[in-house]
Amino acid sequence: MDQSPSINGRIQIRDVSLFVKVIGHGYPLLLMHGGPGMDHTSLLPLLPCADRFTLIYLDHRCNGRSDGIPVSSMTWDNLTADAEAIRKRLGFEKWAVLGHSFGGMVTLEYALRYPDSLSHLLLMDTCGDTRWVRENAPELLAKRGYSPAAVEAARRFFNGQLASDEVFRVAMKFARAYYYRSSRLALIREVPAGFKVKMQPEAQIFGFGKLLAGWTVMERLTEIETPTLVLAGRDDFQFPPEHQAILADRLPNAELALIERAGHNAPMEQPEEVMAIMRRFIT
């Protein structure tokens, strides 16, 4: 593709106004951010890939800079249909889709619903069964020596058992667990200037409390025949290497890549290695 559409703001998609940012030239790659409730900021370290790909940054409905009304509209059907409508709006016959964390779960649901729209799947620090984050993650934090208060905070956070005014405060109690090293401020400074995280706490609560409760696609992974890259930080406490191996094993056409010295946000800690693997896989 020689020219890419220029979009940087909210556009009307179906029944909601979604934040979409399109940048770069080349093969289209949709980027689905984590959360729920967050925005695309954590994937900004992948911006250098715009030299080879058309990057489509999307804030899910009810997340980040997109409309958040009503939060109950954040269903798998709507999240995936939104993405498909964006593909059609931008005029791409097929595209690659990268999903990080919660975005990876949306990506798996999208692959099951719209397989003909996909050329490649990239699953980054994500899961096919939320038991890993709702039950296993707090247990793993305890094994790693985190305080009982931090473990309980993680349990409440990942089960949506919070009030909207305490989401950020509770998350900060175990925030350093997201990284291989705990110098979060140094990592945040690496995010390109001019962007600030936008969070919608109601989406976080609804997402973990309702949408993700009991969610699993593990028995359906064999239906996804799209070439898939399963990529994750080796020290990810939410979705550890053993689950990444299971994902890659059950997906019929998948390869596994674990990033050393990286936790749940591998693109922020090891961006060059992550981008090199992505470029090789897609091209």
Buried (B, 14 or more C-beta within 10 A) or exposed (E): EEEBBEBEEBBEBBEBBBBBBBBBBBBBBBBBBBBBBBBBBBBBBBBEBBEBBBBBBBBBBBBBBBBBEEBEBBEBEBBBBBBBBBBEBBEBEBBBBBBBBBBBBBBBBBBBBBEEBBBBBBBBBBBBBBBBBBEBBBEBBBEEEBEEEBBBBBBBBBBBEBEEEBBEEBBEBBBBBBBBEEEBEEBEEEBEEEEEEBBBBBBBBBBBBBBBEEBBBBEBBEEBEBBBBBBBBBBBBBBBBEBBBBBBEBBEEBEBBBBEBBBBBBBBBBBEBBBEBBBEBBE
